[in-house]
C-alpha cells in the first residue's frame, strides 16, 4: 500500500419506544485489497453492533423506563499499514443511579487484515508482562499525586486492551470500576 485509506463514518439509528440506539461506526474505503477491506469492515461492524445484540428492544411494556445508547469511535491512528480505533459505548436508563460506559479498541494490520493482540506488540522473550504493569503503576501514582488523590492499585494481569497513536501505546480499561474506567495510560 502506498496511499492511506479513508475512514468513512457510517450511522445506524433506531428509536423503538423505550429504546433509542445510535451506532456511529467506521468503515474503510480505498484500501487496495477488496478482500482485506471487506474483512476489516465486517469485523468492525460486528464489534460495534455486537454491543446491543442481547438487548430486548421488541417487548411491549407500558411502564418501561426509556433507555438510550450511543456507540461512537475515534480513529487514533491511520497509516498505509495500520488502523487503530477507540470505541466508546454509553447507555443510560431513566431513573437509574448512573449511566453505563464501555470502552474498547481495535488495531488492524491493513496489509493482512490481522487484528493485533496485545502480545503481538512485544518480543516473546521480553519481560513486558512485568515491565508494562510497573510503568502503568508509576504513571497512575504520579497522576494521583499531582491531583492529590489516593492511588488505587489495579488488578494484576499480563495483558491489556490498547490503542496506538503516532507517539504512544495507550493502555485502556486499566480499572474495571465504573468511576475510573475511563482512565488511560500512555
Secondary structure, DSSP 8 states (H G I E B T S, - for coil): --S--EEEEEEEEEEETTEEEEEEEEEEE--S-HHHHHHHHHHHHHHHHGGGTT---S---TT---EEEEEEEEEEEE-SSEEEEEEEEEEEETTSSS-EEEEEEEEEETTT--B--GGGGS-TTS-HHHHHHHHHHHHHHHHHHHTT---------S--EEEE-SS-EEEE----SGGGTT--B-
